[in-house]
Amino acid sequence: MNYRLKKSGKFSYLETGEGTPIVILHGLMGGLSNFDGVSSYFPNHGYKVLIPELPIYTLPILKTKVGTFAKYLKDFIDHLGYKEVVLLGNSLGGHIALLCTKMFPENVKGLVITGSSGLYESAMGESYPKRGDYEYIKKKAENVFYDPAIATKEIVDEVYATVNDRNKLIRTLSIAKSAIRHNMAKDLPNMHTPTCIIWGKDDTVTPPEVANDFNKLLPDSDLYWIDKCGHAAMMEHPEEFNQLLHSWFKERGI
C-alpha cells in the first residue's frame, strides 16, 4: 500500500481517499498493515480512511490504559476538525472505539467492531503471549488465525521482538490488564450508535459467544459472521469483510 504518512501536532497517521471519514484502530499486537484490504477498498467508494498510530509504547506506564487511548482518539478527531466519523476497531482497537463512542457519542456516526475486547477476561487471554522461545511465539501468533499461514514470518518476528522488549512487554501487560478491568457490559445497553459487528466463526481469542453478547447488549447492532475465520476478519477475508461492511453502510445511510 502506498499511503501518505502524515504528522500533525502529536499525531502520526495514515490517510487515503476522500469522503466520509473512517478512523481505524488496530489491536495491541496489530499494526497499520492489518487493514490494507479496507484501506485499498473504501477510498474507491467515497470514504476517507484514517489510521492513527496509537502511542502504546510511549506513554507513562500509569497512563497506558484503555481510557487514555479513547481520549487520544477524541483528540485526534477534534484535531482534524471532524464533527462525525465512523470508528472501526479490531481487538483492543474495538475496545477503544467502544469506549470512545460511549464517552463521545455525538462524534460517532457509526461503529464497527471485529474480534473486539471489552466484555470478557477470557477474551484477552491468548492474544498477549508472554516471553518465550521463537517457536512458542510462532504458535501463539498462528492461533490467532483460522489459517496459520496468515501469521507470516514478518508478523511473528514483530510479536517476538515486542514480547522480548522489556519496555514494550510491561506496557503490553498494563494495557491488557486495563482492558480486563474496563468491562463494558453495563455500558452497552445505553449506547445507541448504529453498530456493525463482523466476527470470525472460528475466533479463539474472542469466541463467537462474545459477538452474540455484544449483539444482545447493544441496542442498535447488526451481527455478521465470516466462516473459516479467526480473530482478524479484515486480514483473513478482506473481500468478504469489505462487502459486508459496505452493504451495511448502504443500509444505514453512512
N, C-alpha and C positions, 0 to 999 in steps of 0.2 A: 504494500500500500504506500502511495506517495501522499503523505499528509503535509499540511503546513503546520509546523510546530510553532506555537505562539507563546510568548511570555508577556504577561501584563500584570503589574503590581506583584503580589506574592504568588500569582498563579502561573502554572505552566500547563498547557493543554493542546490537544489536537483538535483541529476544526476542519470540516469538509462539508461542502454543499451550501445551499441557501433555502430558507423556508422555515417551517415550524421547528423550533429547536428541540432536539432530543439530547439530553445530558445523560451520559453513560457512566456508571460506577462499577469498576472492576472489583473482584474479590481480593481477599488478603494475600493469597498466593498467586493471584492472577496478574495480568498486565494489559496494556492498551491493545496489544495484538489479538487478544481473545475475541475482540469484536470486529475483526476485519470484515466478516461477512455482512454485518449490519452497516459498517462504515462505507462499504462499496455499493450497497443496495439502495439505502434510503435517500442519499443525495440525488439520485436519479428520479425520485418520486416526490419532490417538493419538501424535503426536510433538510435541516442543518444538523449534522452530528457533531457533538462536542464531548470530548473525553478528558476531564481534568486528571492530572497526576495527583493522587492523594498523598499527603505528607506522612505516610505511615511510619517511616523510619527516621523522621527528623524532628518530630515534636518532643517536648519534655515527657518523660515517662508517665507523669501524673495526668497529662492531657491526652495520652494515647488511648482514647476510648471512643465509642460509637457516637456519643453526643457531640463531641468536639468535631467529628467529621461531618455530622449533619449541619452544624453551624457553618463549617468551612464551605459546604456545598451551597448554603444560602448566601454566603458572602460572594461566592463565585457567580451565582445567578444575578445578584444585585450589581456586582462589578461590571458585568457585561450588559446591564441595562434591560434585562428581560423581565416582563411582568409575569408571564406564564411560560412554563416549559413542560415537556414530557420527561419524566425520570425513568431510566431503565437500569436495573441493577441485578448483578449475579452474586450469589453467596453473600459475603459480608456487604458487598455493594448494594444488594437488595435491602438489607437491614438498614443501611444508611439512608437509602431512598425512602423507605417506610417511615423512619423517624423524622426525616426532613419534611415529609408530607404531613405527618401528624402535627409538627410544630408550626409549619408554614403552609397550610392548605391552599391559601389564596394564590400561591405561586406555582402550584402544580396542576396542570391541565389534565394529565393522565399519568398513571403509574404502571410500570411493567416490572414484574419480578420473576426471576427464574432461579431455581435452586437457592432460594433466599434463606438466610438465618433470621432469627427474630422470635421463634416460638419455643424451640426445644433445646435443652442442653445436648441431647444426643445428636442434634443437627450440627453441632460444632465439632464433635469429637474427632472423626477420622480425617478431617481436612487439614489439620495442623500437625504434621509429623514432628516428633522430637528428633534430636540429634541421632544419627545412626550411620551405618555404612552406606555406601552408594546404592547397593542392591536393595536395601531396606527402603530407602527413599524412592527408588525407581518403582518398587511395587506399590508403595503408598500413592504415588502420582498416577500410576496406571489404574488404580482402583477408583479414581475419581470419574473415569470414563467407562462407558459400556465397551467401547473398542479401545483396548490398551495401546494400540498403535498411535492414538491421538497424543499420547504422552511422549512427544519427541525427545530426543537427547537434549535439545536446547531447553525444553521445559524442565526436564529432570535436573539438568545442570543448574538451572536458576533456583529451583527449590532447594537443592543440595547446598548451594552457596548461601542461601538465606538462613537455613537452619544451623549452619556451621559458623555463622557470623554472630558473635555474642550480642552485639547491639541490636541486630535485626531480630534475633530469636527472642530476646527479652520483650521487645515491642510486639512481636507476633503473639506471644503468650498473653501479654497485657490486653491486647485488643480482643483476643479470643475470650478471655475471662470477662471483659466488659460486655461482650455480646451475649454471653450466657446470663449475666446478671440482668441485662436490659431486655427482659421478656416483654413482648408487646401484646400478649393475649387479651389483656384488659383494655388496651387502646384501640384495637382493630375495629370493634363494633361501632365506634364513634367516628370512624374515618370514612367519609362518603365520596372520596375521589374515585372516579372510574379507574378500575384496576384490571390489568390483563396478567393472568398467571399462566406461564408456559413452563411445563415441567417434564423432565425425562422420566419415563415409566420405570427405568432401572437405576434411578439415582439412589446410591447407597449412603451418601453424605447427608442429604436432606431427603429422606424416603417419601414415597408418594402420599403417605398419610399426612405429612406436613403440608403438602399442597392442598389436600382436601380440607384441612383445618383452616388454612388461610382463606380458602374459598367460602367456608361456612361463616367465618368470623367477620370478613369484610362485607359490608352491606351492598356494594355495587361492583362485584367482581365477576369475571368470566375465566374459567379454567380450561386450558387446552393441554393435551398430552402428546408427547412425541415418543414413539416406540423405539426400542433398542437404543436408548439414550440415557446417559448418566447425568452428572451434576452440572455440566456446562452445555446446555442445549444449543446455544448460539455458535459453539465451536464444533460440536459433533454433527449437527444437522442444520447448517446455516440457511440453506434454501427453504426448508420447511419452517424453520423458525421465522424467517423474514416474511414468508407468505401468510402464516398465522397472524403475525403482528400487524402486517399491512392491512389484512382483511378486518382486523379488529379496529384499527384506526379509521377505516372507512365506515364501519358500522357505527362507531361512536362520534364521527364527525371531528376527528382530531387531526 
